[in-house]
Amino acid sequence: MGLLTLSLTACKKDEIKVTSEFSAPPTLKASTTNAGVLSKTNADNTAVTYTWTPYTIKTSDESKVASMVTYTLQFAKAGTNFASVKEIDGGAVSASSLSIKTVDLNKTLLALGLPFGQSGQVDVRLKTFVAGNLPTLYSPTMQLAATPYDECTAPSSDTWGLVGPAGDGWPGGTATDRMLKWDCNVNAYVLRTALNVGDFKFRKDKDWAVNLGALTKPLTPGTAPTTLKLNGEDMTITTAGTYTITLKPVGTGTGVTGATLTVTP
């Protein structure tokens, strides 16, 4: 009987090393460096668009990288080295641009303390965060100039004033309108003022073309809102004192059809 000898050779597979290749940190580009005078009437329009090249991580074995890349636009007062920032989410992974609406840019500028009605400048940079132990990346800083608006602005250019002996008298001579101011908290024109015993009405833009009066008189302060109509009756304050006048016109411009009025001590 023959003898069969088997020779087994053990083979050790060479270790495969996987390497990663990181792209250059994203740089930021802007559609403009001066958004100009912002306006509430254009609140939903795009004020500025930022673009960048997405940050990528490639591996030599073409395996997927589990890390999630997120982008954030950071805004800070110019020259403060981002000591205090306001952020806007820029998306994740393959995101490469962000269009910022006028209303959102305006809120950001006001939150940073820029005064409305005045041109100001902020520093802008892109923050790139990669989950894991990789450091957060920041793009070179860009500047953006803009003039924010007061978020609390009236819905139209209409102005309203109180006229009559209860205030400073009927317009003409030295008598003037006591102007009400738009209040965003109550969505109405408001005036806190001392009133005399006497009649009064409201008129738009210091002109009698559009004026508001009561359906009936006199007016009792502190009661439920009073309905006003165009060219209505004079209203009467029967007790002198300091009152809060709250006027909510219906319509704007030549389309005003009436209003509700509340007078409270």
C-alpha positions as CSV (number, residue, x, y, z in Angstrom):
1,M,0.0,0.0,0.0
2,G,1.5,3.2,-1.1
3,L,1.9,6.1,1.3
4,L,0.3,9.5,0.3
5,T,1.9,12.5,1.8
6,L,-0.1,15.8,1.7
7,S,1.7,19.0,2.1
8,L,-0.4,21.9,3.3
9,T,0.8,25.4,3.0
10,A,-0.8,28.1,5.1
11,C,-1.1,31.5,3.3
12,K,-1.5,34.7,5.1
13,K,-3.5,37.3,3.2
14,D,-1.8,40.7,3.0
15,E,-3.6,43.3,5.2
16,I,-5.5,45.8,3.1
17,K,-5.1,49.4,4.2
18,V,-7.9,51.8,3.5
19,T,-6.9,55.5,3.0
20,S,-9.1,58.5,3.0
21,E,-8.8,61.6,0.8
22,F,-10.3,64.9,2.0
23,S,-11.2,67.7,-0.4
24,A,-10.1,71.2,0.2
25,P,-12.2,73.2,2.8
26,P,-15.2,74.8,1.1
27,T,-14.8,78.5,0.0
28,L,-17.8,80.8,0.0
29,K,-19.1,82.9,-2.9
30,A,-21.9,85.5,-2.8
31,S,-24.3,86.8,-5.5
32,T,-23.6,90.3,-4.0
33,T,-21.6,92.0,-1.3
34,N,-24.2,94.7,-0.9
35,A,-27.8,93.8,-0.4
36,G,-28.8,97.5,-0.4
37,V,-31.8,98.9,1.4
38,L,-34.0,96.0,2.6
39,S,-37.7,96.5,2.5
40,K,-40.7,94.8,4.1
41,T,-42.6,94.9,0.9
42,N,-39.9,92.6,-0.6
43,A,-39.7,90.4,2.4
44,D,-40.1,87.2,0.5
45,N,-37.6,88.1,-2.3
46,T,-34.1,86.8,-2.2
47,A,-31.6,89.3,-0.7
48,V,-28.4,87.3,-1.3
49,T,-27.4,83.8,-2.5
50,Y,-24.3,82.0,-1.2
51,T,-22.7,79.1,-3.0
52,W,-19.9,76.7,-2.1
53,T,-18.3,73.4,-3.3
54,P,-19.5,70.5,-1.1
55,Y,-16.9,69.0,1.2
56,T,-16.2,65.4,0.2
57,I,-14.3,62.4,1.7
58,K,-13.2,59.6,-0.6
59,T,-11.8,56.3,0.4
60,S,-9.4,54.1,-1.5
61,D,-11.8,51.1,-1.4
62,E,-14.7,53.3,-2.5
63,S,-16.6,52.5,0.7
64,K,-19.1,55.0,2.0
65,V,-18.1,57.4,4.7
66,A,-20.6,57.4,7.6
67,S,-19.8,60.9,8.7
68,M,-22.5,63.5,8.0
69,V,-21.3,66.9,6.7
70,T,-23.5,69.9,7.7
71,Y,-23.1,73.5,6.6
72,T,-24.0,76.7,8.5
73,L,-23.7,80.3,7.5
74,Q,-22.4,82.4,10.4
75,F,-23.0,86.2,10.6
76,A,-21.3,88.6,13.0
77,K,-20.8,92.4,13.3
78,A,-17.9,93.4,11.0
79,G,-14.6,93.4,12.8
80,T,-15.7,91.4,15.9
81,N,-13.9,88.2,14.9
82,F,-17.2,86.3,15.3
83,A,-17.3,86.9,19.0
84,S,-21.1,86.7,18.8
85,V,-22.7,85.0,15.9
86,K,-26.2,84.4,14.4
87,E,-26.5,81.3,12.3
88,I,-28.6,80.2,9.3
89,D,-28.8,76.5,8.5
90,G,-27.2,75.8,5.1
91,G,-28.1,72.1,4.7
92,A,-26.1,68.9,4.7
93,V,-24.1,66.5,2.7
94,S,-24.4,67.6,-1.0
95,A,-25.8,71.1,-0.2
96,S,-24.0,73.7,-2.2
97,S,-26.0,76.9,-2.0
98,L,-28.4,78.9,0.1
99,S,-30.7,81.8,-1.0
100,I,-31.6,84.0,1.9
101,K,-34.8,85.9,1.9
102,T,-35.0,89.6,2.7
103,V,-37.0,88.9,5.9
104,D,-34.5,86.4,7.2
105,L,-31.5,88.5,6.5
106,N,-33.3,91.5,8.1
107,K,-34.0,89.5,11.3
108,T,-30.3,88.4,11.4
109,L,-29.0,91.9,11.1
110,L,-31.4,93.3,13.7
111,A,-30.5,90.4,16.1
112,L,-26.8,91.4,15.7
113,G,-27.7,94.9,16.8
114,L,-27.5,96.8,13.5
115,P,-29.7,99.8,13.6
116,F,-32.6,99.9,11.2
117,G,-32.6,102.6,8.5
118,Q,-28.8,102.8,8.5
119,S,-26.3,101.0,6.3
120,G,-24.3,98.5,8.2
121,Q,-21.8,95.7,7.5
122,V,-21.4,92.1,8.7
123,D,-18.8,89.4,8.4
124,V,-20.0,86.1,6.9
125,R,-18.4,82.7,6.8
126,L,-19.3,79.1,6.1
127,K,-19.0,76.6,8.9
128,T,-18.5,73.0,7.8
129,F,-19.0,70.3,10.4
130,V,-18.1,66.7,9.8
131,A,-19.3,64.3,12.5
132,G,-16.5,62.4,14.2
133,N,-13.1,63.5,15.3
134,L,-12.5,65.8,12.4
135,P,-12.1,69.5,13.1
136,T,-14.8,72.0,12.2
137,L,-13.8,73.9,9.1
138,Y,-14.4,77.6,8.4
139,S,-14.3,79.4,5.1
140,P,-12.4,82.7,4.6
141,T,-14.6,85.6,5.8
142,M,-16.7,87.7,3.4
143,Q,-18.4,91.0,4.0
144,L,-22.0,91.9,3.4
145,A,-23.4,95.4,3.5
146,A,-27.2,96.1,3.9
147,T,-29.7,98.6,5.4
148,P,-32.2,96.7,7.6
149,Y,-35.7,97.9,8.1
150,D,-37.7,98.2,11.4
151,E,-39.6,94.9,11.6
152,C,-42.5,96.8,13.2
153,T,-43.7,98.8,10.3
154,A,-47.2,99.7,9.2
155,P,-48.8,97.6,6.5
156,S,-49.0,100.7,4.3
157,S,-47.8,104.2,4.0
158,D,-51.0,105.6,5.5
159,T,-50.8,107.9,8.5
160,W,-53.6,108.6,11.0
161,G,-54.1,111.6,13.2
162,L,-56.7,112.6,15.9
163,V,-58.2,116.0,15.4
164,G,-60.7,118.1,17.2
165,P,-61.2,120.0,20.5
166,A,-60.6,116.9,22.5
167,G,-57.0,117.1,21.2
168,D,-55.5,120.3,19.8
169,G,-58.6,121.6,18.0
170,W,-59.8,121.4,14.4
171,P,-56.9,121.7,11.9
172,G,-56.4,125.2,10.6
173,G,-54.5,128.0,12.3
174,T,-52.3,126.5,15.0
175,A,-54.3,123.3,15.5
176,T,-52.5,120.1,14.4
177,D,-53.2,116.4,14.1
178,R,-52.1,114.2,17.0
179,M,-50.4,111.4,15.1
180,L,-51.0,107.7,16.0
181,K,-48.1,105.2,15.7
182,W,-48.4,101.7,14.3
183,D,-48.0,99.1,17.0
184,C,-47.0,95.5,15.8
185,N,-48.2,94.0,19.1
186,V,-51.8,94.8,18.5
187,N,-51.7,95.4,14.7
188,A,-53.3,98.8,15.1
189,Y,-52.5,102.5,15.2
190,V,-52.0,103.5,18.9
191,L,-51.7,106.8,20.8
192,R,-51.5,107.4,24.5
193,T,-52.4,111.0,25.2
194,A,-54.2,113.5,27.4
195,L,-57.6,114.5,26.0
196,N,-59.9,117.4,26.8
197,V,-63.6,117.3,27.0
198,G,-64.8,117.8,23.4
199,D,-65.3,116.3,20.0
200,F,-62.8,114.5,17.8
201,K,-62.4,112.5,14.6
202,F,-59.6,110.8,12.7
203,R,-58.2,111.7,9.3
204,K,-55.7,110.0,7.0
205,D,-52.5,111.7,5.9
206,K,-53.6,115.0,7.5
207,D,-56.3,115.4,4.9
208,W,-60.1,115.4,5.1
209,A,-60.5,113.3,1.9
210,V,-60.5,110.2,4.1
211,N,-61.8,110.7,7.6
212,L,-63.5,108.5,10.2
213,G,-66.2,109.2,12.6
214,A,-68.7,107.3,14.8
215,L,-72.0,105.8,13.7
216,T,-73.5,107.6,16.8
217,K,-72.3,109.8,19.6
218,P,-71.2,110.3,22.4
219,L,-68.2,107.9,22.9
220,T,-67.9,106.1,26.2
221,P,-64.2,105.3,27.0
222,G,-63.5,101.8,28.3
223,T,-66.4,100.1,26.5
224,A,-66.3,97.6,23.7
225,P,-64.7,98.6,20.4
226,T,-66.6,101.2,18.5
227,T,-67.3,100.8,14.7
228,L,-66.3,103.9,12.7
229,K,-67.3,104.8,9.2
230,L,-66.2,107.2,6.5
231,N,-67.4,110.8,7.2
232,G,-69.1,109.6,10.4
233,E,-70.3,111.7,13.3
234,D,-67.9,113.6,15.6
235,M,-67.1,111.6,18.7
236,T,-67.1,113.2,22.1
237,I,-64.9,112.8,25.2
238,T,-67.0,113.7,28.2
239,T,-64.4,113.4,30.9
240,A,-60.9,114.9,30.5
241,G,-58.1,112.5,31.2
242,T,-55.3,110.4,29.7
243,Y,-56.4,107.7,27.3
244,T,-55.0,105.0,25.0
245,I,-56.5,105.3,21.5
246,T,-56.4,102.1,19.4
247,L,-57.5,102.5,15.8
248,K,-57.8,99.6,13.4
249,P,-58.7,100.8,9.9
250,V,-60.3,98.5,7.4
251,G,-58.5,98.9,4.1
252,T,-55.7,101.3,3.0
253,G,-55.3,104.4,0.9
254,T,-58.5,105.4,-0.9
255,G,-59.8,101.9,-0.1
256,V,-60.5,102.6,3.5
257,T,-64.1,101.7,4.4
258,G,-64.1,102.1,8.1
259,A,-62.4,101.1,11.3
260,T,-62.8,99.9,14.9
261,L,-61.8,102.2,17.7
262,T,-61.1,101.4,21.4
263,V,-60.5,104.2,23.9
264,T,-59.3,103.1,27.4
265,P,-58.3,105.2,30.4
